Amino acid sequence: MSEASAAPPPRASSRGDPDEAFWRFSLDFYRLPGVEGALIALQDQAGHDVNLILYALWLGWSGRGRLDERELAAAAAAAGPIRERITAPLRELRRRLRSDPDPAVQSLREHLKALELEAERIAQSRLAAQAGPPAARSAQSRRAAARANLARALGQQAGSAEAAILAQALDRLPE
């Protein structure tokens, strides 16, 4: 996800569909105070893939458990091509157009934002396809798994201020 996620296009929702469950979690989590800024900072300053971070959090929070290194690498391999070939170039172009005063260029920028968001959704769909089914777990266990997954996904940035913001946001999610 990126700052393009501020206004997602409407989609039909299916509660049993892991794609939809992950997408809804991501939108809900992204809107929590401080989360957008923390995720964008991790993306722009440390090179993290926001979708991988959200995936790691969702796996734990949804009761799908903890990620190991192999699973994290597989997730990165599934989402990486979309990010590298589509999402990142669209984001770069959209950001370059941000200050252009031409209304036609700003309209084009909005179209790029929608395309970027759709590319994010494709990446999330690929990630959700790798997830197993949720298991019945306590809220405490799910929160612990989400925090462990966050630490694994962030690696050296696990002790960062941004990581702390994301961990605090987990506490704001309804159980």
N, C-alpha and C positions, 0 to 999 in steps of 0.2 A: 504494500500500500504506500501511498505517497500523499503529498498535500493535495493531489488530484482527487482524493477520496472524500473531499468535503461534501460533494453533492452526488451521491451514487444514483445511477439510473434505476428506475423501478424494475423489479424482477418478481416473477412468481416465486412463492416460497413453498418449500416442501420440507416439513419437519423431519422426516426420516432420511433425507438426502444429506450425506456428509458434506457435499459441496456447499449446500445452503447453510448447514449448521456452522461450518467454518466461516463462511462469508458473513453471516449474521454476527457471530462472535467478534470477528475482526472489526466490523462497523461499530458495534457497541463498545468494544474496548478502545478503539481509536478515538472515540468521542469523549472519553473520560478526561477530566482535567489533567493537563500536563503530558498526556500520552503522545499526542501528535508531535509536539516539540521534541520529546525524548526520542521517538522513533526516527524522525527526520535527522536529528543530530547524529544518531548512531549510523544512519545511512550515509549522510554526507561527510561526516568527520572520520568515521571508522570503517566505512565501506561495507556495512552489514546490509543484508537483504531483509527488508522489513517483513516480507511475507514469511521468511523462515523464522523470524522472531515470533510473529503472530502464530505460526503453525506450532512452534514449540510450546507456547503458552496454551493454545487451544487443546493440544493433545493432553496436557496435564489437567487442565481445567475441565475438560469434557469427560474425564474418566478413562481416557485411552492410554494413560500411563506415561512412563518416562522414556525419553529418547536415549539411545546409546550412540556412540560415535558413528557406527555403520549406518544407522537409520538417519542420522543428521546428514551424513555424506550423500546418502541416496536422495534425501529431500532436496539438498542443494543441487544435485545433478538433475532432478526433475524440474525444478523451477528456474535454474540458472540460464538455460538457453532463451527462455522467454524474457527474462530480465535483461540479459546482455544484448540480444538482437532486436528487441522490440521496446520494452518498457524504458530502459535507460536512454536510448536515443530519442524517444518521444518526450521524456521528461526534460532532457537537455534542450531540445528545440522549444518546448513550451516555456521553459524558464528564460531562454534568450528573448522570447517575444514579450515577456512580462511588461517591459517598460515602453513598448512601442505604442505611441499615441493613436495610431490609425485604428478606427473602429472595425474596419474589415479584418485587420490583423488580429485584433482582440477576439473577433468572432471565430477566426481560424484557431486561435489559441484555445478557445472553449471546446472546439471540436477535437483538438489534440488531447485536451484533458479527458474527454470522454473516451477516446481511444486508449489512452494510458490506463484509465480505470478498467476498461474491458480487458486489457492485457494483464493487469493485476489479477483480475478475476480468473482468467485462464490459468495463470500460475497457481492460484489457490486451488483451482479444480484439480490440477495435477498433484498438488500436495495432498489434498483430501483423499484422492484415490489411493494413496499409500497408507492411509490410516486404518487401523483395525476398528472393530466395533467398540463402543464404550462399555465399560464394566461398572457395576454398582460399587461405588466407592464413597467414602465419607467426604464431606466438604473439606475437612482438614487434610485428608489424604490427597484430594485433587489439587488443593492449593499448594501443598508441598511438592507434588509432581510438577506443577506449572513452574514453581520457583526453581526447581532443579533443572528443568528443561531450559528455562531462561538462562541460567548460569552456563549451561552447556552451549547454547546457541551463541552467547555473547563472548565466551572464552575470556580473553584478557580484559574485556570491558565489563565483566560481571560485577566488578566492584565500583563501577562508575556511578556518577550522579544520575545518569539516564536510567541505568538499571534499577536504582533505588526508586525512581519515579514509577517505573513499570511494575515493580514489586508492590509498591503501595497501591497502585491502581487495581491490582488483583484483589486487594482487600475490599475494594469498593464494589466489586461485582456481586450481584445478588446470588445467593446460593440456591 
